[in-house]
Amino acid sequence: MRRSSLRIPGGEQRSVPVRPTLEERLAAVMPLDERQRKLVALLLAGHTDASAAGRLGVSPRTVTNILRSLMDRLGVDNRFQLGVAIGSRMRVPDRPNPRPRPVPLPGEPMPGFGVPMPSARREAGA
């Protein structure tokens, strides 16, 4: 993972990890050629097919063909499913080993709120 230095007030510097770019994350999760990677990055950034085609120097029909090829490869039927499939492969966890969060029992305070959880059963006479 790349690292960058962070200057802290008082003159101290620390080395901090740099999050991978969108294209680096795409390359890490599925082998795409350069044009496919650039197209997916443009579409994820909010470009339309036409504007992405203009940026890549190809026709909108070529964009459609690239997307159809990716859909076939991932076994999905539409663009929404393609986005979910690619997004789920690209997810980079914030922490390498997240700790499970404790689940309070009914009547115990909720972590961070100090408010008791509602009782699982209604109290008699209520």
GIPE-V932199 format. One record per run of one state. SS is the DSSP state (@ for helix, = for strand, . for the rest). FROM is the first residue (numbers start at 1). TO is the last residue. Records with the same first field share a line. If there is no record, write none. Layout:
BEGIN
SS=FROM-TO, FROM-TO
END
This chain:
BEGIN
.=1-2, 9-11, 18-21, 30-33, 45-48, 57-59, 75-78, 91-108, 110-115, 117-126
==3-8, 12-17, 109-109, 116-116
@=22-29, 34-44, 49-56, 60-74, 79-90
END
